[in-house]
Amino acid sequence: MKLRPRLTYANVVATLALVLAIGGGTVYAASKLGKNTVTSKAIKKGAVKTSDLAKNAVNGSKVKDGTIEEGDLAAALVSKLQADVTGSASGGPATGLTTNTFNPLPLTGTTTFTPQAGDVSAIAAEAKFSIATTNALNECSPDVAVFVNGEQTRIFISPETGTNSTTLVQSPGRDATGPFGLVDPGTPLTITAQVRGDTDCTPATQLDRLEVRIVQIR
């Protein structure tokens, strides 16, 4: 005797349950996801594409500081950034650098500048020294400090080429600092400088020249 399959209510329910378990249940679960329930762990690495992001979805607060480089910017944007030298001053020569005390170094040129709102102001300085030591066991190391409105800045220039030579050698020194005027734009700022000697330096040691530049970036 042959057994003929019969379509019963139980058969239909069982089949429907199987279909839902295999495929339809996934759709159901996705439709029932609550707000803020998908976390980073649930997203496959590299799965989020540019096309998945809404327009203007990424702003400055979402970008890690210091990660954007010139190559990431459009050429037109980079070309809009302009750096202008708005002031120039110089000082020296200065001799008698045989004592460990600071003395004023007169500057000629533009020493006062007024940062403008929307600009970034900075100061760059470069010096050249002629140095010789009285004792080959010790270095002769004079230095120059730059001040703004009487307050010492981070510019502190010493000879970059350390030497124990008892005869004169020339050595450069460079430094820069900024920004200025971001908090109080429109406030005049005046640059001054001081030079200090070293007891290990010979009387022939001197600061040959100091050049200071005021730079403003728009």
C-alpha positions as CSV (number, residue, x, y, z in Angstrom):
1,M,0.0,0.0,0.0
2,K,1.4,3.4,-1.0
3,L,1.5,6.3,1.4
4,R,0.3,9.5,-0.2
5,P,1.5,12.7,1.4
6,R,-1.3,14.8,2.8
7,L,-1.2,18.6,3.0
8,T,-2.1,19.3,6.6
9,Y,-2.1,22.4,8.8
10,A,0.9,21.0,10.7
11,N,2.8,20.6,7.4
12,V,2.2,24.2,6.4
13,V,3.2,25.7,9.7
14,A,6.4,23.6,9.9
15,T,7.4,24.6,6.3
16,L,6.7,28.3,7.0
17,A,8.8,28.1,10.2
18,L,11.7,26.6,8.3
19,V,11.6,29.4,5.6
20,L,11.5,32.1,8.2
21,A,14.4,30.5,10.1
22,I,16.6,30.3,7.0
23,G,15.9,33.7,5.5
24,G,12.9,35.6,6.6
25,G,14.1,35.7,10.2
26,T,17.1,37.8,9.2
27,V,14.9,40.4,7.7
28,Y,12.7,40.4,10.7
29,A,15.7,40.9,13.1
30,A,17.1,43.7,11.0
31,S,13.8,45.5,11.0
32,K,13.6,45.3,14.8
33,L,17.1,46.8,15.5
34,G,16.9,49.5,18.0
35,K,18.4,53.0,17.8
36,N,22.2,53.0,18.3
37,T,22.3,49.2,18.5
38,V,24.9,48.7,15.7
39,T,28.4,49.1,17.0
40,S,31.8,49.2,15.4
41,K,32.4,45.5,16.2
42,A,29.3,44.6,14.1
43,I,30.7,46.3,11.0
44,K,33.1,44.4,8.8
45,K,36.5,46.1,8.4
46,G,36.6,48.1,5.2
47,A,32.9,47.6,4.5
48,V,31.9,51.3,4.9
49,K,32.4,53.0,1.5
50,T,32.3,56.7,0.5
51,S,28.9,56.1,-1.1
52,D,27.6,55.0,2.3
53,L,28.2,58.3,3.9
54,A,25.6,61.1,3.8
55,K,26.5,64.4,2.2
56,N,28.5,66.6,4.6
57,A,28.5,63.8,7.2
58,V,32.2,64.2,8.0
59,N,33.3,67.5,9.6
60,G,36.3,68.8,11.4
61,S,35.4,67.3,14.7
62,K,35.6,63.8,13.2
63,V,39.1,64.3,11.8
64,K,42.1,63.5,14.0
65,D,44.3,66.5,14.6
66,G,47.5,66.6,12.6
67,T,46.4,64.0,10.1
68,I,45.5,66.2,7.1
69,E,48.5,67.0,4.9
70,E,49.0,69.2,1.9
71,G,48.5,66.2,-0.4
72,D,45.0,65.7,1.0
73,L,43.9,69.2,0.1
74,A,42.7,70.5,-3.2
75,A,45.4,72.6,-5.0
76,A,43.1,75.5,-5.2
77,L,42.8,75.6,-1.4
78,V,46.5,75.3,-0.8
79,S,47.1,78.2,-3.2
80,K,44.9,80.4,-1.1
81,L,47.2,80.2,1.9
82,Q,49.6,83.1,1.7
83,A,52.6,83.8,3.9
84,D,53.9,87.3,3.9
85,V,57.0,88.8,5.6
86,T,55.5,91.9,7.1
87,G,58.5,93.0,9.2
88,S,62.3,92.7,9.2
89,A,64.8,93.7,11.8
90,S,68.5,93.0,12.4
91,G,71.1,93.3,15.1
92,G,74.8,92.9,15.7
93,P,77.7,92.7,15.6
94,A,78.0,92.3,19.4
95,T,81.3,91.7,21.1
96,G,82.6,91.1,24.6
97,L,80.7,87.9,25.0
98,T,82.9,86.6,27.9
99,T,80.4,86.9,30.8
100,N,77.4,84.8,31.6
101,T,75.0,87.8,31.7
102,F,72.3,89.1,29.3
103,N,72.7,92.5,27.7
104,P,70.3,94.3,25.3
105,L,70.9,93.8,21.6
106,P,69.7,96.8,19.7
107,L,67.5,96.0,16.7
108,T,67.0,98.2,13.6
109,G,64.1,97.9,11.2
110,T,60.5,96.8,11.9
111,T,60.2,95.7,15.6
112,T,56.5,96.5,16.2
113,F,53.7,94.6,14.5
114,T,50.0,94.3,15.0
115,P,48.4,90.9,14.3
116,Q,45.1,91.1,12.4
117,A,42.0,89.0,13.0
118,G,42.0,86.0,10.7
119,D,45.8,86.0,10.3
120,V,48.4,83.8,12.0
121,S,51.5,85.7,13.0
122,A,54.9,84.2,13.8
123,I,58.5,85.2,14.4
124,A,61.6,83.6,12.8
125,A,65.1,84.4,13.7
126,E,68.6,83.4,12.5
127,A,72.0,84.3,13.8
128,K,75.6,83.8,12.9
129,F,78.3,83.5,15.6
130,S,82.1,83.6,15.5
131,I,83.2,81.5,18.5
132,A,86.4,80.3,20.1
133,T,87.0,78.7,23.5
134,T,89.7,79.5,26.1
135,N,89.9,75.8,27.1
136,A,89.6,72.9,24.6
137,L,87.9,70.9,27.3
138,N,84.9,73.3,27.3
139,E,82.7,74.7,24.6
140,C,82.1,78.4,24.0
141,S,78.3,78.8,23.7
142,P,76.9,82.4,23.6
143,D,73.2,82.8,22.9
144,V,70.5,85.3,21.9
145,A,67.0,85.5,23.4
146,V,64.0,87.2,21.7
147,F,61.3,89.0,23.7
148,V,57.8,90.2,22.8
149,N,56.4,93.1,24.8
150,G,59.0,92.3,27.4
151,E,58.1,88.6,27.8
152,Q,60.7,86.1,26.7
153,T,59.6,83.9,23.8
154,R,60.7,80.4,22.9
155,I,63.3,81.8,20.5
156,F,66.6,81.0,22.2
157,I,69.5,80.9,19.7
158,S,72.8,79.2,20.3
159,P,75.5,78.1,17.9
160,E,74.3,74.9,16.2
161,T,77.8,73.6,15.6
162,G,79.3,72.7,18.9
163,T,83.1,73.1,19.0
164,N,86.0,73.2,21.3
165,S,88.2,75.1,18.9
166,T,90.6,77.7,20.5
167,T,90.6,79.5,17.2
168,L,87.5,81.3,15.7
169,V,85.0,79.2,13.8
170,Q,81.7,80.4,12.5
171,S,78.4,78.7,13.4
172,P,74.8,79.5,12.6
173,G,71.8,79.4,15.0
174,R,68.1,79.4,14.2
175,D,64.7,79.4,16.0
176,A,61.1,80.5,15.6
177,T,58.0,80.9,17.6
178,G,54.3,81.6,17.3
179,P,51.4,82.0,16.8
180,F,50.6,85.5,18.0
181,G,47.4,87.5,18.0
182,L,44.9,84.7,17.9
183,V,43.5,85.7,21.3
184,D,43.9,89.4,21.1
185,P,44.1,90.5,17.5
186,G,44.8,94.2,17.0
187,T,47.2,94.5,20.0
188,P,50.6,95.9,19.0
189,L,53.5,93.7,19.7
190,T,57.1,94.9,20.0
191,I,60.2,92.7,19.5
192,T,63.4,93.1,21.5
193,A,66.5,90.9,21.9
194,Q,69.3,90.2,24.4
195,V,72.6,88.5,23.9
196,R,74.5,86.6,26.6
197,G,78.1,85.5,26.6
198,D,80.0,82.5,28.1
199,T,83.0,82.6,30.5
200,D,84.6,79.9,28.3
201,C,84.6,82.2,25.3
202,T,87.6,84.2,24.1
203,P,87.4,88.0,23.8
204,A,87.4,87.5,20.0
205,T,84.0,85.7,20.2
206,Q,81.1,87.7,18.9
207,L,77.6,87.6,17.5
208,D,78.2,88.6,13.9
209,R,74.6,89.1,12.9
210,L,71.0,88.5,14.0
211,E,68.1,88.6,11.5
212,V,64.5,88.6,12.6
213,R,61.4,88.2,10.4
214,I,57.8,88.7,11.2
215,V,55.6,86.4,9.1
216,Q,51.8,86.5,8.8
217,I,49.8,83.7,7.2
218,R,46.4,84.3,5.7
